[in-house]
């Protein structure tokens, strides 16, 4: 016995005739008659009174149609619920994002997102490892730097232009560098993760200059590196957008503003574009809509 044929019985009973049911369901009358005959055969009893002038169900047919009708209504309600769920962002949304990037760049967007979509529970995971979007319960991953996972869908979110900065307090103690070679006489606040790659290249158009990032202060948090640089501990290296508030407030100033590092791309990663839940689509759209001003076209340099 096919469940679909039971639901057809309920629809025919509700319509009152095969012709009316055929019109309502957009199914040929002959197809309906064949499937209802097959249902009778599988039940092993008559469901329709033979020879009646109009479609009349037997007692068993009435009982079966009423039961099937209840299931039909439940299914219709479930389909409506699914359609509503697809249209309305809701449920738990799990996002993997580097901790410092979340704190210094995306925190405001995250807070605005849950105010905008109160039915979504946003869980921000700042684990430093690369999560597996196919085998772990993550909806979106924010990746800073190159993406080497071709099986994932990557949308470029922003470009991080990176330069050198120092506090006016620090620059009161030493003359500001005028060219990259002058940096050898200065202290840097060093990010531990970059310690093994202290040799960096600065770019100024076609010009290149290799510099060494060395100094008495080192931290494994870029947020702490930023705080130490603000306090006058030395020259720090940051994306322009991360220090935009400091530049506006005057707590940091650019060092060698014409020189910068190779830009870093930031991507939003998902496992697939197909069957993307409404909550995930809404989150990605929201991040693009609330992208910081410095990350928009023409504002990347922080000048």
KAQUI-V176901 format. One record per pair of residues at least 24 apart in sequence whose C-alpha atoms are under 6 Angstrom apart, sorted by the first residue. I is the first residue (numbers start at 0). J is the second residue. Records with the same first field share a line. If there is no record, write none. Layout:
I->J, J
This chain:
0->41
5->67
6->67
8->64
9->64, 67, 68
16->54
85->277
88->277, 278
89->118, 119, 278
90->119, 120
91->119, 120, 121
92->120, 121
93->122, 137, 138
94->123, 124, 137, 138, 139, 140
95->124, 125, 140
96->125, 140, 141
97->125
98->125
132->270
139->268, 269
140->267, 268
141->266, 267
142->265, 266
143->265
144->263, 264
151->270
152->268, 269, 270, 271
153->266, 267, 268
154->266, 267
155->265, 266
156->265, 266
157->265
158->263, 264, 265
159->238, 262, 263
160->238, 239, 262
161->237, 238, 239, 259, 260
162->236, 237, 259
163->235, 236, 254
164->234, 235, 252, 253, 254
165->234, 251, 252
166->229, 231, 250, 251
168->231
169->231
186->214, 233
187->212, 213, 214, 233, 234, 235
188->214, 216, 217, 233, 234, 235
189->217
190->217, 218, 219
191->218, 219
201->258, 259, 260
202->258, 259, 260
203->258
239->301
240->293
